[in-house]
Amino acid sequence: MKTTAPASIVTRNLADITSENGNVYEAISIISKRANQLSVKLKEELADKLSEFATTVDNLEEVFENREQIEISKQYERQPKPTSMAIEEFVAGELHYETPEAAPVVIPRELF
């Protein structure tokens, strides 16, 4: 997965994140949902790649260090975090989302 998201922590300008809709809560909610989607996808990819190296051996003497497995794990550790990737997608306008219409609130007459 190619991305321009930084691998380390970056200070963000809140105005950049809320420029589209002006609602901080909504922007953070959208970003967090996308970050969860990316996280699940990355975990599945990593699990698929590491499943090739799975062994059913419980004996510690037979467990050995697999350099390919270690390299794959390190590669995923070096990737940008899902939250950083989601923020970059949101700021770049690559995320498509819909906000449902609010249902009207009906107040019973007996409350007046």
C-alpha positions in Angstrom: 0.0 0.0 0.0 1.6 3.2 -1.2 1.0 6.4 0.8 2.6 9.8 1.4 1.7 9.7 5.1 4.6 10.3 7.4 5.8 7.4 9.6 6.3 9.6 12.6 4.1 12.0 14.6 3.2 15.3 12.8 1.5 18.3 14.3 -1.7 19.0 12.3 -3.4 22.3 11.7 -7.0 21.9 12.9 -8.2 24.3 10.2 -7.0 22.0 7.5 -8.9 19.1 9.0 -12.2 21.0 9.5 -12.0 23.1 6.3 -14.5 21.0 4.4 -17.4 20.9 6.9 -16.3 23.0 9.8 -17.3 20.3 12.3 -14.3 18.9 14.3 -16.3 16.0 15.8 -17.6 14.9 12.4 -14.1 15.1 10.8 -12.5 13.1 13.6 -15.3 10.5 13.4 -14.7 10.1 9.7 -11.0 9.9 10.1 -11.2 7.3 12.9 -13.6 5.1 11.0 -11.3 5.1 8.0 -8.3 4.4 10.2 -10.1 1.4 11.6 -10.8 0.1 8.0 -7.1 0.5 7.1 -6.0 -1.1 10.3 -8.2 -4.2 9.7 -6.9 -4.4 6.1 -3.2 -4.2 7.2 -3.7 -6.8 9.9 -5.3 -9.2 7.4 -2.4 -8.7 4.9 0.2 -9.3 7.7 -1.6 -12.4 8.9 -1.8 -13.8 5.4 1.9 -13.2 4.8 2.9 -14.6 8.2 0.6 -17.7 7.9 3.1 -19.1 5.5 5.6 -19.4 8.4 3.1 -20.9 10.9 4.3 -24.0 12.6 2.4 -26.5 14.8 5.5 -27.3 16.8 5.2 -26.7 20.5 8.8 -27.8 21.3 11.0 -24.8 21.9 14.1 -26.7 20.6 12.5 -27.0 17.2 11.4 -23.4 16.9 13.9 -21.5 14.8 14.4 -17.9 13.7 13.1 -17.2 10.2 14.7 -14.2 8.7 12.0 -13.7 6.1 9.3 -13.6 8.8 11.3 -11.1 10.7 11.8 -8.9 7.6 8.1 -9.0 6.8 7.3 -7.9 10.4 9.8 -5.1 10.3 8.5 -3.9 7.0 5.0 -3.5 8.5 6.4 -1.8 11.5 8.1 0.8 9.3 4.9 1.6 7.4 2.9 4.7 8.4 0.2 4.2 11.0 -3.4 3.8 9.8 -4.4 7.0 11.6 -1.7 9.0 9.6 -2.8 7.4 6.4 -6.5 8.3 7.1 -5.7 11.9 8.0 -3.7 12.3 4.7 -6.6 10.8 2.7 -9.1 13.1 4.5 -7.0 16.3 4.0 -6.4 15.4 0.3 -10.2 14.9 -0.2 -9.8 11.2 -1.2 -12.5 10.0 1.3 -16.1 9.9 0.2 -18.7 9.9 3.0 -22.3 10.8 3.5 -23.9 12.4 6.5 -27.4 11.1 7.1 -30.2 13.6 7.5 -31.2 14.2 11.1 -34.7 12.9 12.0 -37.1 15.5 13.2 -37.7 15.5 17.0 -41.4 15.3 17.8 -42.3 16.8 21.2 -45.7 15.5 22.6 -48.2 18.3 23.3 -48.7 17.2 26.9 -45.1 18.3 27.8 -46.1 22.0 27.3 
